[in-house]
C-alpha cells in the first residue's frame, strides 16, 4: 500500500503545482505564479 502511494506521488505533485488552480493565488497555478513573479523581478 505504501508503494502505491510512493508511485502516485510524482503525478499528484505535478497536478497540484502545475495544473490545479489555487484560490490563494488568485485562481492561477503555483507554477504560473512563480513564472509571473520571476518575470516581474528579473525584467
C-alpha positions in Angstrom: 0.0 0.0 0.0 2.8 2.4 0.8 4.4 1.5 -2.5 1.2 2.6 -4.3 1.4 6.0 -2.6 5.0 6.4 -3.5 4.3 5.5 -7.1 1.4 8.0 -7.3 3.2 10.9 -5.6 5.1 12.4 -8.6 1.9 12.7 -10.7 0.0 14.2 -7.8 2.7 16.8 -7.1 2.7 17.7 -10.8 -1.1 18.1 -10.8 -1.0 20.1 -7.6 1.7 22.5 -8.6 1.3 22.8 -12.4 -2.3 22.1 -13.2 -4.6 22.8 -10.2 -5.6 26.4 -9.7 -5.4 27.8 -6.2 -7.7 30.4 -4.8 -5.0 31.8 -2.6 -3.1 32.7 -5.8 -6.0 34.4 -7.5 -7.0 31.3 -9.4 -3.7 30.5 -11.1 -1.4 27.6 -10.6 1.7 27.8 -8.3 3.9 27.4 -11.3 2.2 30.3 -13.2 2.6 32.4 -10.1 6.3 31.5 -9.9 6.9 32.3 -13.6 5.0 35.6 -13.3 7.0 36.6 -10.2 10.3 35.8 -11.8 9.4 37.8 -14.9 8.5 40.7 -12.6 11.7 40.6 -10.6 14.1 40.0 -13.5 12.9 42.1 -16.4 
